Amino acid sequence: MSGPRPLAASVVDLLDRFAVVLTLAAVLLVWELAVDLAGIPRYVLPAPSDIWASMVAHAGSLLTHSWVTLLETLAGFGVSLA
């Protein structure tokens, strides 16, 4: 029977488990800061927060168009099988 695991091993396990999520969060944070600090115009490179706000504002339209795209994709897949 083994004793409790050392704290360092637990931290490494946690980092291994959430590496992808932490990397994504870091990339989004760097992107947001780069756009804000560099003064890049929003029409050239929008910040992630601007993209999220636009998606929320146009959620109904996005869902409608996503549904149509899904149906077209499934129809194309069906034709390819025929």
C-alpha positions as a printed NumPy array, in Angstrom:
array([[  0.   ,   0.   ,   0.   ],
       [  1.425,   3.342,  -0.974],
       [  1.271,   6.5  ,   1.093],
       [ -0.014,   9.879,   0.048],
       [  1.419,  11.301,  -3.143],
       [  3.828,  14.213,  -2.942],
       [  2.414,  17.621,  -3.778],
       [  4.702,  18.026,  -6.797],
       [  3.318,  14.841,  -8.374],
       [ -0.242,  16.037,  -7.819],
       [  0.515,  19.386,  -9.466],
       [  2.128,  17.657, -12.454],
       [ -0.906,  15.389, -12.809],
       [ -3.213,  18.41 , -12.715],
       [ -1.148,  20.22 , -15.362],
       [ -1.158,  17.125, -17.557],
       [ -4.905,  16.801, -17.21 ],
       [ -5.69 ,  20.438, -18.025],
       [ -2.814,  21.28 , -20.391],
       [ -5.07 ,  21.89 , -23.385],
       [ -7.485,  24.114, -21.456],
       [ -4.641,  26.103, -19.907],
       [ -2.954,  26.532, -23.284],
       [ -6.185,  27.74 , -24.887],
       [ -6.763,  30.192, -22.034],
       [ -3.194,  31.495, -22.348],
       [ -3.516,  31.949, -26.125],
       [ -6.815,  33.834, -25.732],
       [ -5.343,  36.036, -23.002],
       [ -2.242,  36.869, -25.068],
       [ -4.429,  37.57 , -28.11 ],
       [ -6.705,  39.888, -26.11 ],
       [ -3.76 ,  41.757, -24.592],
       [ -1.909,  41.993, -27.907],
       [ -4.895,  43.572, -29.633],
       [ -5.473,  46.023, -26.778],
       [ -1.86 ,  46.982, -26.086],
       [ -0.698,  47.138, -29.703],
       [ -3.659,  49.271, -30.717],
       [ -4.574,  46.991, -33.619],
       [ -7.82 ,  48.202, -35.221],
       [-10.775,  45.95 , -34.406],
       [-11.608,  45.526, -38.11 ],
       [ -8.134,  44.094, -38.763],
       [ -7.918,  41.713, -35.789],
       [-10.847,  41.663, -33.38 ],
       [-10.193,  40.651, -29.793],
       [-11.734,  37.393, -28.548],
       [-14.112,  39.409, -26.363],
       [-15.373,  41.279, -29.441],
       [-15.904,  38.019, -31.299],
       [-17.813,  36.554, -28.348],
       [-19.992,  39.681, -28.045],
       [-20.823,  39.512, -31.752],
       [-21.688,  35.814, -31.505],
       [-24.034,  36.481, -28.597],
       [-25.638,  39.43 , -30.402],
       [-26.255,  37.348, -33.533],
       [-26.997,  33.994, -31.895],
       [-30.334,  33.467, -33.649],
       [-28.901,  34.076, -37.095],
       [-25.865,  31.907, -36.369],
       [-28.055,  29.008, -35.243],
       [-30.256,  29.29 , -38.347],
       [-27.301,  29.352, -40.721],
       [-25.509,  26.587, -38.822],
       [-28.584,  24.388, -39.173],
       [-28.685,  24.989, -42.945],
       [-24.957,  24.231, -43.201],
       [-25.42 ,  20.985, -41.254],
       [-28.252,  19.893, -43.569],
       [-26.164,  20.711, -46.662],
       [-23.225,  18.764, -45.231],
       [-25.401,  15.738, -44.499],
       [-26.98 ,  15.95 , -47.97 ],
       [-23.529,  16.063, -49.569],
       [-22.418,  13.1  , -47.492],
       [-25.549,  11.221, -48.52 ],
       [-24.924,  11.955, -52.202],
       [-21.326,  10.768, -51.865],
       [-22.551,   7.421, -50.527],
       [-25.025,   6.904, -53.36 ]])
